[in-house]
Every structure is written in structure tokens, then in C-alpha cells.
Amino acid sequence: MGDRTRLIQILLNLVGNAIKFTEKGGVTIDLKVIQQSEQDVRIRFAVIDTGIGIAANKLGTIFEQFKQAELDTTRKFGGTGLGLAISKRLIELHDSRINVDSVPGQGSTFWFTIGFKKGDYQSNRNSNNVEEGLKINVLVVDDNQINRLLINKILKKWGASADFAENGIEAIEKVETNRNYNVVLMDIHMPEMGGLEATGIIRAKTEAYFQQLPIIALTASMLSNQMGEINNAGMNDYILKPFDPRVLYDKLSRYQQQ
């Protein structure tokens, strides 16, 4: 019995990261039962790639938010490296920690072990349900493909409609063109144009739709000064990444079509 949503988020982040840095060879997801009893089972999860690898003196920093092993990595492969920081936090919520073994030029293995209670099929069926049925049209703005896939999966399960943009410029174009969204989920840090700037541009438009459109910030850290920035930009609320589906449901349900 486990938290399916968080486990999927961890693996999607690690696999997405591995694929991004692997030009030749492949990526393997490997699961092994380490120990088990009648009530419990401990499983080792590993994501193994044949990618660029990480130098030994950089291994300590790759899990820090907005840090990558090499500066030219960001230019070549894109992204801020947030996926690893989010995965680390999610794994720690399972009372575990993430480990990495790597050889530069040969590849990396990211691994962690999690203990689960065993459960019968009936008790496991409804362990992760959130209320279903959201009559809402959401624009999701996030440059991370894994985050878009995960949110899309959850929104579809609730019966919501979703559209997607990868940066603030795309978001503004879609809001101006369609004018049919009930709410926007807006990532803060994105290439080309971030969420704060995009929200400011939307709010500067005079028509009522642009003034009143609910915009919820997606952010990986909530520092006191960031709260002020979110309010000043004209955003209505925020959701912390990695997000809890129940929190997302609760915040979206306030804006659904009547």
C-alpha cells in the first residue's frame, strides 16, 4: 500500500532527467525486493542511464534547487534541475533518501528504497481517491513536460478539460485567443518568460475577462518575498510543487463552471 501519485511523480522526474542527459544507449527502471515479511515489503527503485554522467565532486550539489552539475549542461540540455530537488523531497516524505552512483561519460544510477505495508486488493482500491467530477477548463503553463503529463493525468481523472503552454509568451497568446479558461495554473520559473511577468501582462489588459481570470502560481519554494511577488503580479493563489492532488482539487473546485 503506497502513495501512487507521489511515487509516479518521483519516477517520472528521474526518468525524464535520465532521458534528457542520455543521447546514446538507454534508460532502465529496475525494481528489486530487498526484504519482506507477511506485513511489510521493502523495495529498491533504480533509474539507470548510459548518459553523460556526473563528476564525483559535483554529486553533492545536483539535488539543490536550481543547480546543475555544469553550467554548460543548462545551455545544452535546458531546464533548471528542479526535477531532482522535487524527487529528493518526495523520497524524504517516504522516510528514505535518494542516492546516486555515477561515472562521467558512462552513465548514472539514481536509487532509493521505500518500505510499504502489504494490503489486500480491496483495501488498496480506494486508498488514493480524491473526489471526482470537476466541470472546469484549465490552462496549465509549465516548461517541464513531466509536470504537464502528471497534471493532465490528474485533471482527466476528474473530468476537467486541460490546455497547455510551455512558457509565459505561449500562455498570453492562448488566453488572448481562446478566452474560455476558468483558471490558469502558472509556473513561476520558465524560459523566455516567467509566470510573474506573464500574469502582469494579462492583468494589464482592460477587458473584464483578463482582470478576473483566476491565476494560481505553481512554485517549488514559498519564501516570504515570493508571496509578495505573487500578490503584486495579480495572482489569486499558489500551489507548492510537488503538489498534493487533494490541495489541487480543493483550489480548482472554487473556480469551476456553475
HUKADA-V271872 format. One record per helix or strand of 3 or more residues. SS is the DSSP state (h for helix, s for strand). FROM is the first residue (numbers start at 1). TO is the last residue. If there is no record, write none. Layout:
ss=SS from=FROM to=TO
ss=SS from=FROM to=TO
This chain:
ss=h from=4 to=20
ss=s from=27 to=36
ss=s from=40 to=49
ss=h from=56 to=58
ss=h from=71 to=77
ss=h from=82 to=93
ss=s from=99 to=103
ss=s from=107 to=117
ss=h from=121 to=125
ss=s from=137 to=141
ss=h from=145 to=157
ss=s from=161 to=165
ss=h from=168 to=178
ss=s from=183 to=187
ss=h from=195 to=203
ss=h from=208 to=212
ss=s from=214 to=219
ss=h from=224 to=233
ss=s from=237 to=240
ss=h from=245 to=253
